[in-house]
Amino acid sequence: MDSSQVMVVLVTTAGEEEADRLAGLLLDHRLIACANIVPRIRSVYRWKGQIEHADESLLVLKTTAEALEALTDTIREHHSYEVPEVIALPVTGGNATYLEWVASELHPDAGRT
């Protein structure tokens, strides 16, 4: 995979406040170019043998394959969930100018501590 490949990453959070906090942290660390926050989604899932229902918020993050590992590590470290959802989807097309902007905004090594 080309390290400049733009990715869309989906992350569910416990709510809008956590989504906003994580988005700010990822922007500060230059691991994303943009975050969209979908304030209320309803999730139904199996966790530790039980069917769970939860009101959550959804982060839709724009990043690159090169930044994905650092982004995932940062989310795992700062997320309230024991096992946070981080699902990366490759972008296979779109507005070339926008995709170039996404890649130009990232400096994944800046977020490493």
CORNORZI-V245780 format. One record per residue. N is the residue number from 0. PHI is phi in whole degrees, -180 to 180 (999 if undefined). OMEGA is omega in radians with two decimals (999 if undefined). D_CENTER is the distance of its C-alpha to the mean C-alpha in Angstrom with 1 decimal. Layout:
N:PHI:OMEGA:D_CENTER + N:PHI:OMEGA:D_CENTER
This chain:
0:999:3.09:18.7 + 1:-65:-3.07:18.9 + 2:-67:3.09:16.8 + 3:-91:3.13:16.4 + 4:-57:3.11:15.1 + 5:-74:-3.13:12.4 + 6:-126:2.92:9.5 + 7:-109:-3.09:7.4 + 8:-117:3.11:4.4 + 9:-104:3.14:5.2 + 10:-138:3.02:5.1 + 11:-86:-3.13:8.6 + 12:-134:-3.13:10.2 + 13:-70:3.13:13.9 + 14:171:-3.07:14.3 + 15:-63:-3.13:13.9 + 16:-62:3.12:14.9 + 17:-66:3.11:12.2 + 18:-60:3.14:9.4 + 19:-65:3.13:11.4 + 20:-63:3.14:11.9 + 21:-65:3.12:8.5 + 22:-60:3.12:7.8 + 23:-62:3.13:11.2 + 24:-63:-3.13:10.9 + 25:-66:3.06:8.2 + 26:-67:3.12:10.6 + 27:-58:-3.13:13.5 + 28:-85:3.13:12.7 + 29:60:3.13:12.3 + 30:-97:3.07:9.1 + 31:-137:3.03:7.8 + 32:-96:-3.02:10.5 + 33:-160:3.03:9.4 + 34:-134:2.96:7.5 + 35:-108:3.12:9.4 + 36:-114:3.02:10.2 + 37:-94:-2.88:12.3 + 38:-66:-3.10:14.6 + 39:-144:2.99:16.2 + 40:-126:3.08:15.8 + 41:-110:-3.14:18.2 + 42:-109:3.05:17.2 + 43:-128:-3.03:20.0 + 44:-157:3.06:19.6 + 45:-98:3.12:21.9 + 46:-138:3.13:21.4 + 47:52:3.05:24.1 + 48:84:-3.10:26.6 + 49:-119:3.00:26.2 + 50:-81:-3.11:24.8 + 51:-114:3.04:22.5 + 52:-127:-3.10:21.7 + 53:-145:2.93:19.1 + 54:-87:-3.10:18.1 + 55:-135:2.94:14.4 + 56:-115:-3.11:12.0 + 57:-118:3.00:9.1 + 58:-95:3.02:6.0 + 59:-115:-3.00:5.9 + 60:-107:3.06:4.4 + 61:-110:-3.06:7.3 + 62:-149:3.05:8.0 + 63:-127:3.10:10.8 + 64:-59:-3.14:12.0 + 65:-62:-3.09:13.6 + 66:-90:-2.98:10.6 + 67:-60:-3.11:8.7 + 68:-63:3.13:11.0 + 69:-66:3.09:10.8 + 70:-61:-3.13:7.0 + 71:-62:3.11:7.6 + 72:-60:-3.13:10.8 + 73:-65:3.11:9.7 + 74:-63:-3.14:7.6 + 75:-59:-3.11:10.7 + 76:-74:-2.98:13.0 + 77:-113:-3.11:12.1 + 78:-87:-3.13:11.1 + 79:-78:-3.09:14.2 + 80:-83:3.06:14.1 + 81:-61:3.12:16.1 + 82:-132:-3.11:13.9 + 83:-71:3.05:10.4 + 84:-75:2.99:8.9 + 85:-138:-3.11:6.4 + 86:-121:-3.11:7.8 + 87:-104:3.13:7.9 + 88:-120:3.12:10.5 + 89:-71:3.06:12.8 + 90:-91:-3.07:14.1 + 91:-103:3.11:17.8 + 92:-177:3.12:19.2 + 93:144:3.14:19.1 + 94:-70:-3.06:20.4 + 95:-57:3.13:21.1 + 96:-65:3.10:21.3 + 97:-64:-3.12:17.8 + 98:-63:3.07:16.4 + 99:-66:3.10:18.5 + 100:-61:3.12:17.3 + 101:-55:-3.10:13.6 + 102:-62:-3.09:14.9 + 103:-72:-3.10:17.4 + 104:-82:-3.01:15.0 + 105:-98:3.00:13.4 + 106:-142:-2.99:15.3 + 107:-59:3.13:13.5 + 108:-71:3.13:16.7 + 109:-67:-3.10:16.9 + 110:-85:-3.12:14.1 + 111:-79:3.09:16.1 + 112:-119:999:18.7
